[in-house]
Amino acid sequence: MTVWIALALSLLVSLITVLASRGVIPNNGLVGIRTPAITYSDNSWRQGHAAATPVIIATTVIVVFGAILLLIVTRDSTTDATNFAGLGLLALEVVGIVAAAIRGNKYASRDLQNQP
């Protein structure tokens, strides 16, 4: 079951990050990377998410391939071993989200420094 949760979370985070970087999801208080630098303006919102996107996409690719491989090898998503490996995929997703937020915040902060 944790494999499916990791897979769904990874795809959802990727979708939100990409849509926020394109301005489809506007600066808001509900979804997206929530740091003061990123939420400062609409421009910093888009730039921060655009900078985070490559990290999120790379994490998603790894999680998706890992989940597919895990489900093929075990042929069952309910075994203890599969659930334990699924926790590893979830942990990887969390690390990817944190790394993406750090990168996005760094780029958004640069935009703040360039403000008059």
N, C-alpha and C positions, 0 to 999 in steps of 0.2 A: 504493500500500500504506500509506503514512503517513497518508493520510486515514482509512482504516479503523482504524488504531491510535489516532489522535487521537479518533475517535468512540467507540471502545470504552473508552478511558481516561477520557474525560469522563463517560460514562454510569456507569462503575464508581465513580468518585470521588463523583459525585452520590448514588448509591445508598448508599454507605458513610456519607457525611456525614449524610444524612437519617435513616438507621437509627440512627446513633450519637446524633443529637440527640433521638431518641424513646426512647433507652435500650434499643433492641432489640439493638444491639451494645454490650456493656458496656465499661467502662474496661479496657483490655488493653494488652499490649505488642506487638501485631502490626499492627493496622490502626487508622486514625483519625488525628487531628491529635495529634502527639506533642510537646507542650511541657510543661514542669513545671507551669505554671498549669492547663492543661487536664486533665492526668492526676492532679492533686492529690486530687480526690475524685470520687465519682459525680455529684454535683451540678454541679461545675465542668466535668466531661466533657460532660454534656448541655447546659449553658449555652454552653460554648465552641463546640460543634458547631452548636447552634441559631443562634448569632450568625454562624457561617461559612456556613450554608446559603444565605442569599440571594445571596451572592457566587458560591458554587459553582453554584447554579441558573442565575444570569445567564450565567456563563461557559459552562455546558453548552448553554444555548439558542443562544448565539452560535456555538459550535463545531458543534452539530448542523445549524443552518441553513447555516453556511458549508460544511460537508462535503456536504450535500445539493446546494446550489447548485454547488459545485465538480464533483461527480459528474455533475450534469445537463449542465453546460456542456462538460466535457471528454469525457464519455461513456466514460471509460476511467480506471481508477485506477492504471495502471502507467506513464503517461507521465512524463517528467522534470518537466514543468511542474506536473503534479498532485502529484507527490511533493514538490516544492519548496513548493507551497502547503500541503500537508499538514504540512510542518515548521513553517510559520507557525501552523497550528492547534494543533500541539503546544506551540509557544512560548506561545501565548495561554493554553492550559490550565495551563501551569506558572505563568504570571503570576497567573492566577485562584486557583490553589492557594495560592501565597504570600500573596496579598492576603487570602484567606479565613482562613489560619492566623494572620495578624497580627490580623485582626478578632476571631477566636475567642479568641486569647490575651488580647487587651485586655479582653474581656468576662469571661473566666474570672478574670483578675487582679482585677477589681473584686469578684468573689465572694470571693476570698481576703482582700481588705482588709476585708470586712464580717464575717469570721469572728471569734468572740470569742477 
